[in-house]
Amino acid sequence: MNRKERDIESLLETAVKSQGCEIWGVELAQAGRHTRLRLYIDKPDGVNVDDCASVSRQVSDVLDVSEVITGQYTLEVSSPGMDRVLFRPSHFEQYIGERVDVRLNFPFDGRKRIVGLLAGYEDDEVVVQVDDEEYVLPIENVHKARLVPSFE
């Protein structure tokens, strides 16, 4: 997450917790004059549509008063889902041993996308095992990492 996304997360944390949920992550995207704020929420027994609706109402009020986003914006509140994006070190640590799809900002060994087993996370580096090769990726080069669901 970038600085603005972290600021938004801090601003909305209390409102989300008041609804019995926690913030999994924040994505802020701009397309021309329009902004989209995607807020991923989670809780131990899972998130349902009612949770998303109640959190949406709470955070909308906070966002409107704070004016942290200027101009028009669309707010999307959702569960992280089975293919959840990994936003923070604790997320990477929690899912060691799972398959991940990692998109990079800059090529690493000629690749901008690496899909494999999340083998570890240490010292701001993500370790991904692909067949017999291990990729040690600096977290600042990771554009987006998400779980690859298994349906076996």
C-alpha positions as CSV (number, residue, x, y, z in Angstrom):
1,M,0.0,0.0,0.0
2,N,1.2,3.5,-0.7
3,R,1.1,6.4,1.8
4,K,-2.4,7.7,0.9
5,E,-3.8,4.2,1.1
6,R,-2.2,3.8,4.6
7,D,-3.7,7.2,5.6
8,I,-7.1,6.1,4.5
9,E,-6.8,2.8,6.4
10,S,-5.9,4.7,9.6
11,L,-8.8,7.0,9.1
12,L,-11.3,4.2,8.6
13,E,-10.0,1.7,11.1
14,T,-12.3,2.7,14.0
15,A,-15.4,2.8,11.8
16,V,-14.7,-0.7,10.4
17,K,-14.0,-2.1,13.8
18,S,-17.2,-0.7,15.1
19,Q,-19.0,-3.1,12.7
20,G,-17.1,-6.1,14.0
21,C,-14.7,-6.3,11.1
22,E,-11.1,-5.5,10.3
23,I,-9.4,-3.9,7.3
24,W,-7.6,-6.5,5.2
25,G,-6.4,-3.9,2.7
26,V,-7.0,-0.7,0.8
27,E,-6.7,0.0,-3.0
28,L,-7.0,3.5,-4.4
29,A,-7.1,3.8,-8.2
30,Q,-7.7,6.9,-10.3
31,A,-9.0,6.9,-13.9
32,G,-9.1,10.4,-15.2
33,R,-11.2,12.5,-12.8
34,H,-12.8,9.6,-11.1
35,T,-11.4,7.7,-8.2
36,R,-12.2,4.2,-7.0
37,L,-11.6,3.2,-3.3
38,R,-11.7,-0.5,-2.7
39,L,-11.8,-1.5,0.9
40,Y,-11.3,-5.2,1.7
41,I,-12.7,-6.2,5.1
42,D,-12.5,-9.5,7.0
43,K,-13.5,-11.1,10.3
44,P,-12.8,-14.6,11.8
45,D,-16.1,-16.2,10.7
46,G,-16.0,-14.6,7.2
47,V,-17.7,-11.5,5.7
48,N,-21.2,-11.5,4.2
49,V,-23.1,-8.9,2.1
50,D,-24.7,-7.4,5.2
51,D,-21.2,-6.8,6.7
52,C,-20.1,-5.0,3.5
53,A,-23.2,-2.9,3.5
54,S,-22.9,-1.8,7.1
55,V,-19.2,-1.0,6.8
56,S,-19.9,0.9,3.5
57,R,-22.5,3.1,5.3
58,Q,-20.1,3.8,8.2
59,V,-17.0,4.6,6.1
60,S,-18.9,6.7,3.6
61,D,-19.8,9.1,6.3
62,V,-16.2,9.3,7.6
63,L,-14.9,9.8,4.0
64,D,-17.4,12.5,3.3
65,V,-16.5,14.5,6.4
66,S,-12.7,14.0,6.1
67,E,-12.4,15.0,2.4
68,V,-9.4,12.7,2.2
69,I,-10.5,12.0,-1.4
70,T,-11.3,15.1,-3.4
71,G,-13.8,15.0,-6.2
72,Q,-16.0,12.1,-7.2
73,Y,-15.2,8.6,-6.1
74,T,-16.7,5.1,-5.9
75,L,-16.5,3.1,-2.7
76,E,-16.4,-0.7,-3.0
77,V,-16.4,-2.7,0.2
78,S,-15.8,-6.4,-0.2
79,S,-14.3,-9.6,1.3
80,P,-10.7,-10.4,0.3
81,G,-12.0,-13.6,-1.2
82,M,-10.2,-16.9,-1.9
83,D,-7.8,-15.1,-4.2
84,R,-7.0,-12.5,-1.6
85,V,-4.4,-9.9,-2.2
86,L,-1.5,-10.0,0.3
87,F,-1.0,-6.4,1.5
88,R,1.3,-6.6,4.6
89,P,4.1,-8.8,6.0
90,S,1.7,-10.6,8.3
91,H,-0.4,-11.7,5.3
92,F,2.7,-13.2,3.6
93,E,3.7,-14.9,6.9
94,Q,0.1,-16.3,7.4
95,Y,0.0,-17.9,3.9
96,I,3.5,-19.5,3.7
97,G,3.0,-22.9,1.9
98,E,0.2,-21.6,-0.3
99,R,0.4,-20.9,-4.1
100,V,0.8,-17.2,-5.0
101,D,0.7,-15.1,-8.1
102,V,3.2,-12.2,-7.7
103,R,3.3,-9.3,-10.1
104,L,6.5,-7.2,-10.1
105,N,7.1,-3.5,-10.7
106,F,10.4,-4.3,-12.5
107,P,11.6,-7.6,-14.1
108,F,13.4,-10.1,-11.9
109,D,15.5,-12.6,-13.9
110,G,13.5,-11.4,-17.0
111,R,10.1,-12.1,-15.4
112,K,7.5,-9.6,-14.2
113,R,5.1,-12.4,-13.0
114,I,6.0,-15.3,-10.8
115,V,3.6,-18.0,-9.8
116,G,4.7,-20.6,-7.3
117,L,4.7,-21.7,-3.7
118,L,5.1,-18.9,-1.1
119,A,8.2,-20.4,0.7
120,G,8.8,-17.6,3.1
121,Y,8.9,-13.9,4.1
122,E,11.8,-12.4,6.0
123,D,13.7,-9.1,6.1
124,D,11.3,-7.5,3.6
125,E,11.8,-10.2,1.0
126,V,9.2,-12.6,-0.4
127,V,10.5,-16.1,-1.2
128,V,8.7,-17.9,-4.0
129,Q,9.5,-21.5,-5.0
130,V,8.9,-22.4,-8.7
131,D,9.8,-26.0,-9.5
132,D,13.4,-26.3,-8.4
133,E,14.1,-22.5,-8.4
134,E,13.7,-20.1,-5.6
135,Y,13.1,-16.4,-6.2
136,V,13.9,-14.0,-3.4
137,L,12.0,-10.8,-4.2
138,P,12.4,-7.5,-2.4
139,I,9.0,-6.4,-1.2
140,E,9.4,-2.9,-2.7
141,N,9.5,-4.6,-6.2
142,V,6.2,-6.5,-5.5
143,H,3.4,-4.6,-7.3
144,K,0.7,-7.1,-6.2
145,A,0.7,-10.6,-4.7
146,R,-2.4,-12.7,-4.4
147,L,-3.3,-16.3,-3.4
148,V,-4.0,-18.8,-6.1
149,P,-7.0,-20.8,-4.9
150,S,-6.9,-24.6,-5.1
151,F,-10.1,-26.5,-5.7
152,E,-8.8,-30.0,-5.1
